[in-house]
Amino acid sequence: MNIYRFDSASGKRISKFDSNFIMSRIAKTGVNAHIGCMHLDAGGIVGYHEAVIPQLLVVVGGEGVVRTENEEKTVKAGDAVFWQKGEGHETRTDSGLTAIVIESEDLSPLMPEK
């Protein structure tokens, strides 16, 4: 399990076309991908299971705990968690958590590690 940041401090300021914003790159994939938004209410859990394909959990709201067989870490908005295919993991929250989930056979996080 790797934890990444996608907050503004990890992004790049864009000024092209008279723009003024920060872009934090998240991931790239060379094949089809599934992208969804996961909503866990207070006390919610995604039970322990093996990742069927590489998976990126991009936390956009709330906070929770992610764990593998050997480690457990707290995550909050601005964190992203990457699990390799076959890696066992669980996500749970006491207060609620919203995340974008990206799954693809060819998935590579583009963010700096936390």
MOPAC internal coordinates of N, CA, C and O (Angstrom, degrees):
PM7 1SCF
backbone

  N    0.0000 0     0.00 0     0.00 0    0    0    0
  C    1.4494 1     0.00 0     0.00 0    1    0    0
  C    1.5201 1   108.25 1     0.00 0    2    1    0
  O    1.2310 1   120.43 1   -51.49 1    3    2    1
  N    1.3231 1   116.78 1   128.51 1    3    2    1
  C    1.4618 1   122.83 1   174.56 1    5    3    2
  C    1.5147 1   109.06 1  -117.63 1    6    5    3
  O    1.2310 1   120.11 1   -39.69 1    7    6    5
  N    1.3231 1   117.40 1   140.31 1    7    6    5
  C    1.4590 1   123.36 1   178.16 1    9    7    6
  C    1.5272 1   107.57 1  -109.81 1   10    9    7
  O    1.2310 1   120.43 1   -46.55 1   11   10    9
  N    1.3294 1   116.79 1   133.45 1   11   10    9
  C    1.4523 1   123.23 1  -177.83 1   13   11   10
  C    1.5247 1   109.97 1  -124.66 1   14   13   11
  O    1.2310 1   120.48 1   -15.06 1   15   14   13
  N    1.3393 1   116.68 1   164.94 1   15   14   13
  C    1.4656 1   123.15 1   175.35 1   17   15   14
  C    1.5223 1   109.13 1  -114.79 1   18   17   15
  O    1.2310 1   121.05 1   -36.73 1   19   18   17
  N    1.3386 1   115.60 1   143.27 1   19   18   17
  C    1.4609 1   119.66 1   172.54 1   21   19   18
  C    1.5222 1   110.51 1  -132.27 1   22   21   19
  O    1.2310 1   120.20 1  -156.14 1   23   22   21
  N    1.3373 1   117.22 1    23.86 1   23   22   21
  C    1.4517 1   121.37 1   178.19 1   25   23   22
  C    1.5344 1   110.04 1   -72.28 1   26   25   23
  O    1.2310 1   120.59 1    -4.52 1   27   26   25
  N    1.3280 1   116.49 1   175.48 1   27   26   25
  C    1.4633 1   119.93 1  -175.65 1   29   27   26
  C    1.5333 1   112.06 1   -64.14 1   30   29   27
  O    1.2310 1   119.99 1   150.40 1   31   30   29
  N    1.3246 1   117.62 1   -29.60 1   31   30   29
  C    1.4677 1   119.79 1   179.54 1   33   31   30
  C    1.5278 1   112.01 1   -65.01 1   34   33   31
  O    1.2310 1   119.91 1   155.74 1   35   34   33
  N    1.3204 1   117.77 1   -24.26 1   35   34   33
  C    1.4611 1   120.35 1  -179.38 1   37   35   34
  C    1.5261 1   112.27 1   -95.22 1   38   37   35
  O    1.2310 1   120.30 1  -179.90 1   39   38   37
  N    1.3209 1   117.03 1     0.10 1   39   38   37
  C    1.4562 1   121.25 1  -177.60 1   41   39   38
  C    1.5218 1   113.98 1   -94.28 1   42   41   39
  O    1.2310 1   121.60 1     5.95 1   43   42   41
  N    1.3115 1   114.55 1  -174.05 1   43   42   41
  C    1.4579 1   122.71 1  -179.16 1   45   43   42
  C    1.5243 1   108.86 1  -124.50 1   46   45   43
  O    1.2310 1   120.69 1   -47.78 1   47   46   45
  N    1.3221 1   116.28 1   132.22 1   47   46   45
  C    1.4647 1   120.41 1   178.47 1   49   47   46
  C    1.5237 1   108.81 1   -71.18 1   50   49   47
  O    1.2310 1   120.63 1   -47.51 1   51   50   49
  N    1.3289 1   116.39 1   132.49 1   51   50   49
  C    1.4587 1   123.65 1   179.85 1   53   51   50
  C    1.5255 1   108.59 1  -110.97 1   54   53   51
  O    1.2310 1   121.25 1   -53.84 1   55   54   53
  N    1.3264 1   115.22 1   126.16 1   55   54   53
  C    1.4625 1   119.48 1   179.44 1   57   55   54
  C    1.5331 1   112.37 1  -123.18 1   58   57   55
  O    1.2310 1   120.23 1   174.35 1   59   58   57
  N    1.3211 1   117.16 1    -5.65 1   59   58   57
  C    1.4633 1   121.24 1  -179.84 1   61   59   58
  C    1.5331 1   110.03 1   -58.29 1   62   61   59
  O    1.2310 1   120.24 1   -35.62 1   63   62   61
  N    1.3184 1   117.14 1   144.38 1   63   62   61
  C    1.4737 1   124.00 1  -178.75 1   65   63   62
  C    1.5287 1   111.64 1    63.13 1   66   65   63
  O    1.2310 1   120.03 1  -147.49 1   67   66   65
  N    1.3409 1   117.54 1    32.51 1   67   66   65
  C    1.4724 1   122.84 1  -177.50 1   69   67   66
  C    1.5217 1   112.08 1    60.19 1   70   69   67
  O    1.2310 1   120.55 1  -149.11 1   71   70   69
  N    1.3116 1   116.55 1    30.89 1   71   70   69
  C    1.4605 1   121.38 1   177.85 1   73   71   70
  C    1.5238 1   109.95 1   -84.55 1   74   73   71
  O    1.2310 1   121.16 1   -17.75 1   75   74   73
  N    1.3176 1   115.38 1   162.25 1   75   74   73
  C    1.4546 1   121.60 1   175.90 1   77   75   74
  C    1.5241 1   108.05 1  -150.90 1   78   77   75
  O    1.2310 1   120.90 1   -95.11 1   79   78   77
  N    1.3450 1   115.89 1    84.89 1   79   78   77
  C    1.4568 1   120.74 1   179.04 1   81   79   78
  C    1.5132 1   109.61 1  -155.18 1   82   81   79
  O    1.2310 1   120.92 1    -9.58 1   83   82   81
  N    1.3138 1   115.84 1   170.42 1   83   82   81
  C    1.4610 1   121.73 1   177.75 1   85   83   82
  C    1.5186 1   108.26 1  -112.99 1   86   85   83
  O    1.2310 1   120.93 1   -49.24 1   87   86   85
  N    1.3355 1   115.83 1   130.76 1   87   86   85
  C    1.4629 1   121.68 1   177.89 1   89   87   86
  C    1.5181 1   108.52 1  -110.88 1   90   89   87
  O    1.2310 1   120.83 1   -57.55 1   91   90   89
  N    1.3348 1   116.01 1   122.45 1   91   90   89
  C    1.4638 1   121.74 1   174.13 1   93   91   90
  C    1.5171 1   107.45 1  -105.87 1   94   93   91
  O    1.2310 1   120.73 1   -69.10 1   95   94   93
  N    1.3250 1   116.22 1   110.90 1   95   94   93
  C    1.4635 1   120.48 1   179.29 1   97   95   94
  C    1.5186 1   108.99 1   -68.18 1   98   97   95
  O    1.2310 1   120.50 1   -35.85 1   99   98   97
  N    1.3324 1   116.65 1   144.15 1   99   98   97
  C    1.4578 1   120.30 1  -176.54 1  101   99   98
  C    1.5152 1   111.87 1  -111.99 1  102  101   99
  O    1.2310 1   119.32 1   124.57 1  103  102  101
  N    1.3117 1   118.90 1   -55.43 1  103  102  101
  C    1.4644 1   120.56 1  -175.08 1  105  103  102
  C    1.5124 1   110.22 1  -159.37 1  106  105  103
  O    1.2310 1   121.53 1   -13.35 1  107  106  105
  N    1.3400 1   114.67 1   166.65 1  107  106  105
  C    1.4520 1   120.29 1   171.18 1  109  107  106
  C    1.5173 1   108.10 1  -137.52 1  110  109  107
  O    1.2310 1   121.22 1   -24.89 1  111  110  109
  N    1.3129 1   115.28 1   155.11 1  111  110  109
  C    1.4562 1   120.84 1   179.08 1  113  111  110
  C    1.5193 1   108.32 1  -147.54 1  114  113  111
  O    1.2310 1   120.79 1   -35.38 1  115  114  113
  N    1.3117 1   116.10 1   144.62 1  115  114  113
  C    1.4530 1   120.68 1  -179.61 1  117  115  114
  C    1.5209 1   113.06 1  -101.83 1  118  117  115
  O    1.2310 1   120.27 1   179.31 1  119  118  117
  N    1.3111 1   117.09 1    -0.69 1  119  118  117
  C    1.4623 1   121.98 1  -179.39 1  121  119  118
  C    1.5192 1   109.19 1  -136.06 1  122  121  119
  O    1.2310 1   120.67 1     0.97 1  123  122  121
  N    1.3232 1   116.33 1  -179.03 1  123  122  121
  C    1.4560 1   120.21 1   179.28 1  125  123  122
  C    1.5202 1   111.23 1   -52.70 1  126  125  123
  O    1.2310 1   121.24 1   -33.12 1  127  126  125
  N    1.3240 1   115.24 1   146.88 1  127  126  125
  C    1.4630 1   121.60 1   179.10 1  129  127  126
  C    1.5263 1   109.15 1  -135.91 1  130  129  127
  O    1.2310 1   121.10 1   -29.17 1  131  130  129
  N    1.3114 1   115.49 1   150.83 1  131  130  129
  C    1.4627 1   122.05 1   171.94 1  133  131  130
  C    1.5137 1   106.72 1  -107.62 1  134  133  131
  O    1.2310 1   120.58 1   -50.37 1  135  134  133
  N    1.3342 1   116.49 1   129.63 1  135  134  133
  C    1.4594 1   121.41 1  -179.24 1  137  135  134
  C    1.5206 1   106.92 1  -128.54 1  138  137  135
  O    1.2310 1   120.82 1   -51.95 1  139  138  137
  N    1.3234 1   116.03 1   128.05 1  139  138  137
  C    1.4568 1   120.70 1  -179.43 1  141  139  138
  C    1.5119 1   110.83 1  -144.30 1  142  141  139
  O    1.2310 1   121.19 1    -9.57 1  143  142  141
  N    1.3243 1   115.34 1   170.43 1  143  142  141
  C    1.4526 1   121.94 1   177.26 1  145  143  142
  C    1.5266 1   107.69 1  -115.21 1  146  145  143
  O    1.2310 1   120.43 1   -54.39 1  147  146  145
  N    1.3211 1   116.78 1   125.61 1  147  146  145
  C    1.4564 1   122.77 1  -177.48 1  149  147  146
  C    1.5265 1   109.09 1  -107.35 1  150  149  147
  O    1.2310 1   120.82 1   -49.20 1  151  150  149
  N    1.3277 1   116.04 1   130.80 1  151  150  149
  C    1.4610 1   122.32 1   179.83 1  153  151  150
  C    1.5224 1   108.64 1  -117.61 1  154  153  151
  O    1.2310 1   120.23 1   -64.69 1  155  154  153
  N    1.3221 1   117.17 1   115.31 1  155  154  153
  C    1.4589 1   121.63 1   175.03 1  157  155  154
  C    1.5270 1   107.59 1  -109.07 1  158  157  155
  O    1.2310 1   120.34 1   -59.20 1  159  158  157
  N    1.3132 1   116.95 1   120.80 1  159  158  157
  C    1.4577 1   121.16 1   175.08 1  161  159  158
  C    1.5258 1   109.42 1   -72.44 1  162  161  159
  O    1.2310 1   120.09 1    -8.19 1  163  162  161
  N    1.3244 1   117.43 1   171.81 1  163  162  161
  C    1.4618 1   121.71 1   175.67 1  165  163  162
  C    1.5259 1   108.66 1   -52.73 1  166  165  163
  O    1.2310 1   120.50 1   -48.79 1  167  166  165
  N    1.3200 1   116.65 1   131.21 1  167  166  165
  C    1.4599 1   121.37 1  -177.57 1  169  167  166
  C    1.5188 1   113.76 1    81.90 1  170  169  167
  O    1.2310 1   119.97 1  -175.17 1  171  170  169
  N    1.3337 1   117.67 1     4.83 1  171  170  169
  C    1.4675 1   121.48 1  -177.79 1  173  171  170
  C    1.5177 1   112.38 1   -72.79 1  174  173  171
  O    1.2310 1   121.63 1   -24.64 1  175  174  173
  N    1.3377 1   114.48 1   155.36 1  175  174  173
  C    1.4613 1   120.02 1  -179.65 1  177  175  174
  C    1.5233 1   110.41 1  -150.40 1  178  177  175
  O    1.2310 1   120.97 1   -38.59 1  179  178  177
  N    1.3139 1   115.76 1   141.41 1  179  178  177
  C    1.4609 1   122.97 1   165.82 1  181  179  178
  C    1.5182 1   103.03 1  -106.38 1  182  181  179
  O    1.2310 1   120.49 1   -72.84 1  183  182  181
  N    1.3261 1   116.67 1   107.16 1  183  182  181
  C    1.4539 1   122.30 1  -172.06 1  185  183  182
  C    1.5187 1   113.95 1   -59.38 1  186  185  183
  O    1.2310 1   121.26 1   -22.52 1  187  186  185
  N    1.3081 1   115.20 1   157.48 1  187  186  185
  C    1.4649 1   122.58 1  -177.53 1  189  187  186
  C    1.5258 1   110.21 1   -59.54 1  190  189  187
  O    1.2310 1   120.99 1   -52.95 1  191  190  189
  N    1.3410 1   115.72 1   127.05 1  191  190  189
  C    1.4615 1   122.52 1  -179.84 1  193  191  190
  C    1.5212 1   109.03 1  -158.97 1  194  193  191
  O    1.2310 1   120.38 1   -13.50 1  195  194  193
  N    1.3255 1   116.87 1   166.50 1  195  194  193
  C    1.4585 1   121.51 1   175.50 1  197  195  194
  C    1.5238 1   109.87 1   -88.81 1  198  197  195
  O    1.2310 1   120.71 1   -40.73 1  199  198  197
  N    1.3133 1   116.26 1   139.27 1  199  198  197
  C    1.4635 1   120.81 1   176.57 1  201  199  198
  C    1.5282 1   108.35 1   -66.19 1  202  201  199
  O    1.2310 1   120.61 1   -54.03 1  203  202  201
  N    1.3258 1   116.44 1   125.97 1  203  202  201
  C    1.4610 1   121.36 1  -179.95 1  205  203  202
  C    1.5286 1   110.57 1   -71.99 1  206  205  203
  O    1.2310 1   120.90 1   144.67 1  207  206  205
  N    1.3392 1   115.89 1   -35.33 1  207  206  205
  C    1.4636 1   123.28 1   175.35 1  209  207  206
  C    1.5342 1   106.72 1  -141.72 1  210  209  207
  O    1.2310 1   118.85 1   -12.45 1  211  210  209
  N    1.3390 1   119.80 1   167.55 1  211  210  209
  C    1.4566 1   120.53 1   176.55 1  213  211  210
  C    1.5321 1   110.08 1   -53.32 1  214  213  211
  O    1.2310 1   121.12 1   -37.93 1  215  214  213
  N    1.3229 1   115.47 1   142.07 1  215  214  213
  C    1.4666 1   120.77 1  -169.83 1  217  215  214
  C    1.5220 1   110.11 1  -142.54 1  218  217  215
  O    1.2310 1   120.79 1   -43.51 1  219  218  217
  N    1.3295 1   116.09 1   136.49 1  219  218  217
  C    1.4569 1   122.29 1   177.47 1  221  219  218
  C    1.5228 1   108.77 1  -121.99 1  222  221  219
  O    1.2310 1   120.72 1   -56.92 1  223  222  221
  N    1.3252 1   116.23 1   123.08 1  223  222  221
  C    1.4609 1   123.84 1   178.61 1  225  223  222
  C    1.5245 1   107.06 1  -104.30 1  226  225  223
  O    1.2310 1   119.74 1   -68.55 1  227  226  225
  N    1.3308 1   118.10 1   111.45 1  227  226  225
  C    1.4608 1   123.60 1  -175.96 1  229  227  226
  C    1.5282 1   107.53 1  -105.87 1  230  229  227
  O    1.2310 1   120.42 1   -75.83 1  231  230  229
  N    1.3322 1   116.81 1   104.17 1  231  230  229
  C    1.4661 1   121.63 1  -174.91 1  233  231  230
  C    1.5223 1   109.34 1   -77.91 1  234  233  231
  O    1.2310 1   120.79 1   -60.84 1  235  234  233
  N    1.3390 1   116.10 1   119.16 1  235  234  233
  C    1.4647 1   121.33 1  -178.73 1  237  235  234
  C    1.5239 1   112.51 1  -109.86 1  238  237  235
  O    1.2310 1   119.92 1   169.32 1  239  238  237
  N    1.3236 1   117.75 1   -10.68 1  239  238  237
  C    1.4539 1   120.80 1   178.27 1  241  239  238
  C    1.5167 1   111.14 1  -160.50 1  242  241  239
  O    1.2310 1   121.15 1   -33.01 1  243  242  241
  N    1.3276 1   115.41 1   146.99 1  243  242  241
  C    1.4587 1   120.10 1   177.21 1  245  243  242
  C    1.5096 1   112.70 1    78.26 1  246  245  243
  O    1.2310 1   121.80 1    15.86 1  247  246  245
  N    1.3405 1   114.16 1  -164.14 1  247  246  245
  C    1.4604 1   119.75 1   177.34 1  249  247  246
  C    1.5116 1   109.62 1  -153.28 1  250  249  247
  O    1.2310 1   121.42 1   -17.07 1  251  250  249
  N    1.3336 1   114.89 1   162.93 1  251  250  249
  C    1.4475 1   119.95 1  -178.42 1  253  251  250
  C    1.5140 1   110.69 1  -167.56 1  254  253  251
  O    1.2310 1   121.59 1    14.60 1  255  254  253
  N    1.3164 1   114.56 1  -165.40 1  255  254  253
  C    1.4582 1   121.86 1  -179.37 1  257  255  254
  C    1.5189 1   108.27 1  -127.40 1  258  257  255
  O    1.2310 1   120.60 1   -46.37 1  259  258  257
  N    1.3348 1   116.46 1   133.63 1  259  258  257
  C    1.4603 1   121.58 1   173.37 1  261  259  258
  C    1.5196 1   107.08 1  -114.97 1  262  261  259
  O    1.2310 1   121.24 1   -33.51 1  263  262  261
  N    1.3302 1   115.24 1   146.49 1  263  262  261
  C    1.4588 1   117.65 1   178.82 1  265  263  262
  C    1.5134 1   110.35 1  -145.51 1  266  265  263
  O    1.2310 1   122.02 1   -26.08 1  267  266  265
  N    1.3233 1   113.73 1   153.92 1  267  266  265
  C    1.4537 1   122.79 1   170.04 1  269  267  266
  C    1.5223 1   105.39 1  -117.76 1  270  269  267
  O    1.2310 1   120.79 1     9.34 1  271  270  269
  N    1.3047 1   116.10 1  -170.66 1  271  270  269
  C    1.4635 1   119.40 1   178.80 1  273  271  270
  C    1.5307 1   111.67 1   -61.70 1  274  273  271
  O    1.2310 1   120.38 1   148.16 1  275  274  273
  N    1.3446 1   116.89 1   -31.84 1  275  274  273
  C    1.4623 1   120.78 1  -172.16 1  277  275  274
  C    1.5180 1   116.35 1  -112.33 1  278  277  275
  O    1.2310 1   119.18 1   170.10 1  279  278  277
  N    1.3182 1   119.16 1    -9.90 1  279  278  277
  C    1.4587 1   119.46 1  -177.89 1  281  279  278
  C    1.5147 1   112.03 1  -148.87 1  282  281  279
  O    1.2310 1   121.66 1   -19.67 1  283  282  281
  N    1.3335 1   114.43 1   160.33 1  283  282  281
  C    1.4549 1   122.22 1  -179.69 1  285  283  282
  C    1.5273 1   107.53 1  -141.85 1  286  285  283
  O    1.2310 1   120.67 1   -46.22 1  287  286  285
  N    1.3501 1   116.32 1   133.78 1  287  286  285
  C    1.4602 1   120.66 1  -177.91 1  289  287  286
  C    1.5174 1   110.29 1  -140.50 1  290  289  287
  O    1.2310 1   121.26 1   -32.29 1  291  290  289
  N    1.3209 1   115.20 1   147.71 1  291  290  289
  C    1.4609 1   121.84 1   174.01 1  293  291  290
  C    1.5251 1   108.77 1   -84.22 1  294  293  291
  O    1.2310 1   120.65 1   -42.79 1  295  294  293
  N    1.3385 1   116.37 1   137.21 1  295  294  293
  C    1.4586 1   121.83 1   176.75 1  297  295  294
  C    1.5228 1   108.99 1  -127.90 1  298  297  295
  O    1.2310 1   121.15 1   -26.27 1  299  298  297
  N    1.3268 1   115.40 1   153.73 1  299  298  297
  C    1.4631 1   121.35 1   179.67 1  301  299  298
  C    1.5227 1   108.96 1  -144.87 1  302  301  299
  O    1.2310 1   120.84 1    -4.00 1  303  302  301
  N    1.3229 1   116.00 1   176.00 1  303  302  301
  C    1.4638 1   120.36 1   178.47 1  305  303  302
  C    1.5217 1   109.18 1   -51.43 1  306  305  303
  O    1.2310 1   120.82 1   -48.12 1  307  306  305
  N    1.3238 1   116.03 1   131.88 1  307  306  305
  C    1.4606 1   122.60 1  -177.59 1  309  307  306
  C    1.5191 1   113.09 1   101.50 1  310  309  307
  O    1.2310 1   120.08 1   171.00 1  311  310  309
  N    1.3307 1   117.44 1    -9.00 1  311  310  309
  C    1.4639 1   121.69 1   176.57 1  313  311  310
  C    1.5222 1   109.43 1   -99.63 1  314  313  311
  O    1.2310 1   121.08 1   -27.18 1  315  314  313
  N    1.3175 1   115.54 1   152.82 1  315  314  313
  C    1.4591 1   121.67 1   173.90 1  317  315  314
  C    1.5241 1   107.86 1  -135.52 1  318  317  315
  O    1.2310 1   120.24 1   -39.95 1  319  318  317
  N    1.3130 1   117.14 1   140.05 1  319  318  317
  C    1.4647 1   122.59 1  -177.51 1  321  319  318
  C    1.5238 1   108.14 1  -118.45 1  322  321  319
  O    1.2310 1   120.60 1   -47.75 1  323  322  321
  N    1.3393 1   116.46 1   132.25 1  323  322  321
  C    1.4520 1   121.84 1   179.37 1  325  323  322
  C    1.5207 1   109.63 1  -114.65 1  326  325  323
  O    1.2310 1   120.93 1   -52.31 1  327  326  325
  N    1.3366 1   115.83 1   127.69 1  327  326  325
  C    1.4569 1   121.66 1   175.42 1  329  327  326
  C    1.5242 1   109.00 1  -118.20 1  330  329  327
  O    1.2310 1   120.94 1   -45.34 1  331  330  329
  N    1.3150 1   115.80 1   134.66 1  331  330  329
  C    1.4549 1   121.89 1   175.98 1  333  331  330
  C    1.5312 1   110.24 1   -76.65 1  334  333  331
  O    1.2310 1   120.35 1   -21.13 1  335  334  333
  N    1.3176 1   116.94 1   158.87 1  335  334  333
  C    1.4590 1   122.75 1   174.38 1  337  335  334
  C    1.5273 1   108.73 1   -54.60 1  338  337  335
  O    1.2310 1   120.58 1   -48.87 1  339  338  337
  N    1.3198 1   116.49 1   131.13 1  339  338  337
  C    1.4604 1   122.00 1   178.32 1  341  339  338
  C    1.5160 1   114.49 1    88.72 1  342  341  339
  O    1.2310 1   119.74 1   170.25 1  343  342  341
  N    1.3353 1   118.10 1    -9.75 1  343  342  341
  C    1.4631 1   120.60 1  -178.70 1  345  343  342
  C    1.5307 1   110.26 1   -78.25 1  346  345  343
  O    1.2310 1   120.57 1   -55.58 1  347  346  345
  N    1.3166 1   116.52 1   124.42 1  347  346  345
  C    1.4574 1   121.70 1   177.84 1  349  347  346
  C    1.5186 1   110.35 1   -73.03 1  350  349  347
  O    1.2310 1   120.83 1   -40.26 1  351  350  349
  N    1.3438 1   116.02 1   139.74 1  351  350  349
  C    1.4644 1   119.13 1  -178.26 1  353  351  350
  C    1.5223 1   111.70 1  -160.63 1  354  353  351
  O    1.2310 1   121.56 1   -15.77 1  355  354  353
  N    1.3211 1   114.62 1   164.23 1  355  354  353
  C    1.4649 1   123.45 1   178.83 1  357  355  354
  C    1.5161 1   108.13 1  -146.39 1  358  357  355
  O    1.2310 1   120.19 1   -31.89 1  359  358  357
  N    1.3260 1   117.24 1   148.11 1  359  358  357
  C    1.4596 1   123.21 1   174.19 1  361  359  358
  C    1.5181 1   107.42 1  -129.16 1  362  361  359
  O    1.2310 1   120.32 1   -47.26 1  363  362  361
  N    1.3379 1   117.00 1   132.74 1  363  362  361
  C    1.4599 1   120.00 1   177.80 1  365  363  362
  C    1.5294 1   109.60 1  -144.30 1  366  365  363
  O    1.2310 1   120.90 1   -19.66 1  367  366  365
  N    1.3275 1   115.88 1   160.34 1  367  366  365
  C    1.4582 1   120.34 1  -179.41 1  369  367  366
  C    1.5227 1   110.30 1  -147.79 1  370  369  367
  O    1.2310 1   121.25 1   -37.04 1  371  370  369
  N    1.3149 1   115.21 1   142.96 1  371  370  369
  C    1.4584 1   120.70 1   173.92 1  373  371  370
  C    1.5238 1   111.09 1   -89.05 1  374  373  371
  O    1.2310 1   120.54 1   146.53 1  375  374  373
  N    1.3289 1   116.58 1   -33.47 1  375  374  373
  C    1.4601 1   121.19 1  -171.70 1  377  375  374
  C    1.5198 1   115.02 1  -110.25 1  378  377  375
  O    1.2310 1   119.59 1   169.33 1  379  378  377
  N    1.3255 1   118.40 1   -10.67 1  379  378  377
  C    1.4632 1   122.30 1  -177.91 1  381  379  378
  C    1.5154 1   111.08 1   116.05 1  382  381  379
  O    1.2310 1   120.87 1   -32.32 1  383  382  381
  N    1.3286 1   115.94 1   147.68 1  383  382  381
  C    1.4652 1   121.43 1  -176.94 1  385  383  382
  C    1.5272 1   108.35 1  -154.43 1  386  385  383
  O    1.2310 1   120.95 1   -42.43 1  387  386  385
  N    1.3309 1   115.79 1   137.57 1  387  386  385
  C    1.4627 1   121.95 1   174.06 1  389  387  386
  C    1.5210 1   107.46 1  -122.89 1  390  389  387
  O    1.2310 1   120.78 1   -46.06 1  391  390  389
  N    1.3293 1   116.12 1   133.94 1  391  390  389
  C    1.4665 1   119.95 1  -176.86 1  393  391  390
  C    1.5205 1   110.92 1  -145.72 1  394  393  391
  O    1.2310 1   121.29 1   -31.88 1  395  394  393
  N    1.3263 1   115.13 1   148.12 1  395  394  393
  C    1.4545 1   121.90 1   168.89 1  397  395  394
  C    1.5273 1   105.82 1   -89.16 1  398  397  395
  O    1.2310 1   120.22 1   -47.26 1  399  398  397
  N    1.3206 1   117.19 1   132.74 1  399  398  397
  C    1.4591 1   122.22 1   179.43 1  401  399  398
  C    1.5227 1   108.23 1  -114.26 1  402  401  399
  O    1.2310 1   120.96 1   -54.65 1  403  402  401
  N    1.3364 1   115.78 1   125.35 1  403  402  401
  C    1.4655 1   122.10 1   179.00 1  405  403  402
  C    1.5210 1   106.99 1  -118.36 1  406  405  403
  O    1.2310 1   120.59 1   -53.89 1  407  406  405
  N    1.3296 1   116.49 1   126.11 1  407  406  405
  C    1.4603 1   122.09 1   179.91 1  409  407  406
  C    1.5204 1   109.27 1  -128.71 1  410  409  407
  O    1.2310 1   120.88 1   -48.21 1  411  410  409
  N    1.3393 1   115.93 1   131.79 1  411  410  409
  C    1.4549 1   120.49 1   178.84 1  413  411  410
  C    1.5221 1   109.38 1  -164.80 1  414  413  411
  O    1.2310 1   120.68 1   -33.15 1  415  414  413
  N    1.3297 1   116.30 1   146.85 1  415  414  413
  C    1.4640 1   120.67 1   177.26 1  417  415  414
  C    1.5267 1   111.82 1   -62.97 1  418  417  415
  O    1.2310 1   120.12 1   152.12 1  419  418  417
  N    1.3299 1   117.38 1   -27.88 1  419  418  417
  C    1.4620 1   122.47 1  -178.37 1  421  419  418
  C    1.5180 1   108.53 1  -122.02 1  422  421  419
  O    1.2310 1   120.50 1  -102.32 1  423  422  421
  N    1.3229 1   116.64 1    77.68 1  423  422  421
  C    1.4612 1   122.24 1  -174.10 1  425  423  422
  C    1.5158 1   109.30 1  -121.61 1  426  425  423
  O    1.2310 1   120.83 1   -50.75 1  427  426  425
  N    1.3340 1   116.02 1   129.25 1  427  426  425
  C    1.4618 1   121.48 1   179.76 1  429  427  426
  C    1.5204 1   109.53 1  -132.58 1  430  429  427
  O    1.2310 1   119.58 1   -61.73 1  431  430  429
  N    1.3241 1   118.40 1   118.27 1  431  430  429
  C    1.4687 1   120.09 1   175.53 1  433  431  430
  C    1.5259 1   109.78 1   -63.19 1  434  433  431
  O    1.2310 1   120.32 1   -36.29 1  435  434  433
  N    1.3248 1   116.99 1   143.71 1  435  434  433
  C    1.4640 1   122.30 1   179.55 1  437  435  434
  C    1.5215 1   112.12 1  -113.04 1  438  437  435
  O    1.2310 1   119.82 1  -174.61 1  439  438  437
  N    1.3279 1   117.95 1     5.39 1  439  438  437
  C    1.4523 1   122.67 1  -176.14 1  441  439  438
  C    1.5188 1   110.26 1   -93.08 1  442  441  439
  O    1.2310 1   120.42 1   -20.79 1  443  442  441
  N    1.3325 1   116.81 1   159.21 1  443  442  441
  C    1.4640 1   118.59 1   174.64 1  445  443  442
  C    1.5206 1   110.27 1   -72.84 1  446  445  443
  O    1.2310 1   120.58 1   -34.20 1  447  446  445
  N    1.3398 1   116.50 1   145.80 1  447  446  445
  C    1.4559 1   119.60 1   177.21 1  449  447  446
  C    1.5097 1   110.05 1   -70.94 1  450  449  447
  O    1.2310 1   121.41 1   -30.43 1  451  450  449
  N    1.3138 1   114.90 1   149.57 1  451  450  449
  C    1.4646 1   122.11 1  -179.55 1  453  451  450
  C    1.5112 1   109.59 1   -78.94 1  454  453  451
  O    1.2310 1   120.10 1   180.00 1  455  454  453

